[in-house]
Amino acid sequence: MKILAFSDLHRDLEQGARLVEMSAEADVVIGAGDFASVHEGLPETICALAAIETPTVLVPGNNETADALREAVDGWDAATVLHGEGTTIEGTEFYGLGAGIPVTPWDWSFDLDDEAATAMLAACPEGAVLVLHSPPKDHCDSAGGGGSFGSPALLRAIEEKRPRLAVCGHIHESWGCESTIGETPVRNLGPKGTWLEV
């Protein structure tokens, strides 16, 4: 299965158009959150992406809520929003959890604490493709000046559920980062579009 995955589009409609073109070669498209910027521009960004006809899995970032994302994709038949739930595409299981995890310092942000994230990941099947917005602790979660901004709950979930692939975004300085947890590849995506195989 050939996957086109991206995160953190943040209202970049030109890049959205490029992703639509690229999607013609994909079996599945993944959007790992932050389509909007501080809750602004979500409908326009989703409208730019809605020309994608390939099955598409989306999770909310911390710049839009799960409810707002579900509302924005209404009418985009190829898109499925996952936030504490899963879906199966061509026999491959996908499970998604969006939001900023752990809680960010911004009062406008759509966030979850680690305890809530653990509860929402409990139903994730072993060996799924795990679509996250936030990175796991100590993996693709550095903001450049040192420090680790990822989630211990997400790290534990990957260790326990052993997904075949885990993708995230959120920490812009780590876009393009690759890591592994056990045998699970972890990728912090960024907006350019990353090709992956599972």
N, C-alpha and C positions, 0 to 999 in steps of 0.2 A: 504494500500500500504506500503510495507516494503522497506525502503530506506537505502542504504549503502552510507555514505557521508564522504568525507575526504578533506583536504586542505594541501598545503605546502609540497608536496612530495619532492621538491628540489633535483631531480635526484637520489632519493633512489630507485634503481631498485629492490633490495630485497623486500622492502616494497611494491613496485608496484606488484610484483609477488604474495605477500600475498593477496593484494586487489583483484587481478584476481580470486584467489581461493575463497575468501569470496563472490564475486559477484554472484556466482552460486545460492546463497540463497536469492538474492535481486530481487525486482520488478523493481527498478530504482537505478542507481548509480549516485552520484553527486561528481564532482571534482571541488572544489571551489578555483582554481587558484594556482599559483606558482609551476608549474611542473618543470620549469627550475631553474637555479641559475644565476642571472645576465645575462640573455639571452643565457646562455650556456646549452647544454644538452637536449634541448626540444625534438628533434626528437627521441632520444634514450629512453627518459622517456615515451613519448606517444607510442612508439613501444612496450614497456613493458606492457602498459595498454591495448593495442589494442586487446588483446585476450579476453577482456570482451565482451560478447555477449548480456548482459542485456542492455536495453535502458539507455544511459548515457548522462547526462547534464554536460557540462564543461563551466566554465568562465575563462578568462585570469586573472592571478595575476599581480603583478607589476614587476615580473621577466621575463615576456614574453608579447608580444603584442597580441592583438586580431587577427591581420592578420597572425602572425606567428603561433598562435595556430590553426587557421582554416586550414592553409597549412599543419601543422603537422598531423592533424586528417584526411586528405584526404585519402580515402580508408578504414577508420574505420567506417563501416556502422552503428554501434550502437550508435555512438557519435554525439551529436549536440552541437555546440558552441553557447552560448548566450552572447551577450554584448549589452545591450539596446534593447532586444527583448525577445519574449516568444515562448513557444511550449506547446503542450498538449500531455500527455502520459497517456493512459488508462483513459481518462476523467479528469485527474488532470492537471491544468494549472501550468506551471513553467515559471518564468521570471528571467533573469540573468543580472547582471552587474558586470564586473570585474574591474581591475586596483586598484592602490593605491588611496584612497579617504579619506581625502583631499590629496593634493600634498605632497609627501614625500621630505626629504632633499637631496635625491640622484639623481644626474643628469642623471643616466642611467635608472631610474625607469619609468615604464609605468603607468602614473598617470592621474587622472581627478580632477579638482577643484569641489567644492560643486555645483556651478552653472551648470556646464556641467552634473554632476550626476543627479541633479534635472530634467533637460530636458530629459535625457535618461530614467528616471524612470516614466515619465509622462504617458506612455502607459501601465504600469504595471496594470493588472486587479486586482480588489479587491479579496482577498481570495486565491491568488496564493501561490505556494511555491516559496519564494524569495531566489535566489542563488547569494550571494555577495562574493567578495574576502575580502573587508574591512568591519570592524564592524561599527555599528551605535554608535554615541557618547554616552559615559557613560555606554555602555553595552559590556562586554567581550573585552574591548579595553585597558586594563592597561598593561604596559610593565614592571611592577614590582616595579619601583622606584617611584610610584605615577604617576600622570599625566594620561590624557585621550587622546587616539590617534585616536578615532573613528570620524565618519563623521556626522555633524549635518544634512546634506541633507538626508543621509540614515535613520537617526532617524525619520525625518519628513515623509519620504516616508512610513516607517513602521506604523507610527501613522495614516496616511491618508488611506493607502491601506489595512491595517489590513490583512497581509498575514497569512495563516494558520501555516506557519513555515518560519523562516529566518535563513539561515546558512551563516557562514563566516569563515575566517581564518586570515592570515596576521600578527596579533600580536601573536608571538610565545609564549610569556609568559602567554597568556590567553587561550592556547589550553585546551579544556575540559570544559571551562567555560559555564555555563548555566544562562540565564536571561530571563526576559519577558518584553515586551512592550505592554501594554494593555493586550490582550489575546494571543498575538503572542509569542510563544517560540523562543528564540534566542540562537543559539549554535555556539561557536567558535570551529572548528572541530579538526584541526591537522591531521597528516598523518596516524594515526593508524587505522582509519576506525571506524565510529560511526554508530550504528544502530538506525534508527528513524522510526516512524510510522505516516502516515497521512491518 
